């Protein structure tokens, strides 16, 4: 992790983004105080999710069918719950 001033960050923002894109974490300071931290975004993948949920049930065909059935009941139509029709 490296630390740079806000002035340096603004002057070399493109290079700063390239460094972050390659995995660097950068703390930006202004007036001697840390005000921001730039880090690569976390990519959310199914494998990453599974690694965070050890012991949790895996989605199977029955669960997928249940989700599909439940979502098929949803509509985008605006309905009035007080309408007697």
GISULBEL-V787716 format. One record per residue. N is the residue number from 0. RES is the residue in one small letter. NEAR is the number of other ideal C-beta (glycine too) atoms within 12 Angstrom. Layout:
BEGIN
n | res | near
N | RES | NEAR
N | RES | NEAR
END
This chain:
BEGIN
n | res | near
0 | x | 15
1 | x | 19
2 | x | 22
3 | x | 28
4 | x | 22
5 | x | 23
6 | x | 14
7 | x | 18
8 | x | 26
9 | x | 15
10 | x | 12
11 | x | 18
12 | x | 18
13 | x | 12
14 | x | 18
15 | x | 28
16 | x | 17
17 | x | 15
18 | x | 21
19 | x | 26
20 | x | 16
21 | x | 13
22 | x | 15
23 | x | 20
24 | x | 21
25 | x | 31
26 | x | 23
27 | x | 28
28 | x | 19
29 | x | 17
30 | x | 10
31 | x | 10
32 | x | 12
33 | x | 18
34 | x | 17
35 | x | 20
36 | x | 18
37 | x | 27
38 | x | 20
39 | x | 16
40 | x | 11
41 | x | 10
42 | x | 9
43 | x | 11
44 | x | 10
45 | x | 12
46 | x | 10
47 | x | 11
48 | x | 15
49 | x | 15
50 | x | 12
51 | x | 13
52 | x | 13
53 | x | 9
54 | x | 8
55 | x | 11
56 | x | 10
57 | x | 14
58 | x | 16
59 | x | 10
60 | x | 10
61 | x | 12
62 | x | 14
63 | x | 13
64 | x | 13
65 | x | 14
66 | x | 15
67 | x | 14
68 | x | 12
69 | x | 11
70 | x | 12
71 | x | 10
72 | x | 9
73 | x | 11
74 | x | 8
75 | x | 6
76 | x | 7
77 | x | 7
78 | x | 11
79 | x | 8
80 | x | 7
81 | x | 6
82 | x | 8
83 | x | 6
84 | x | 6
END
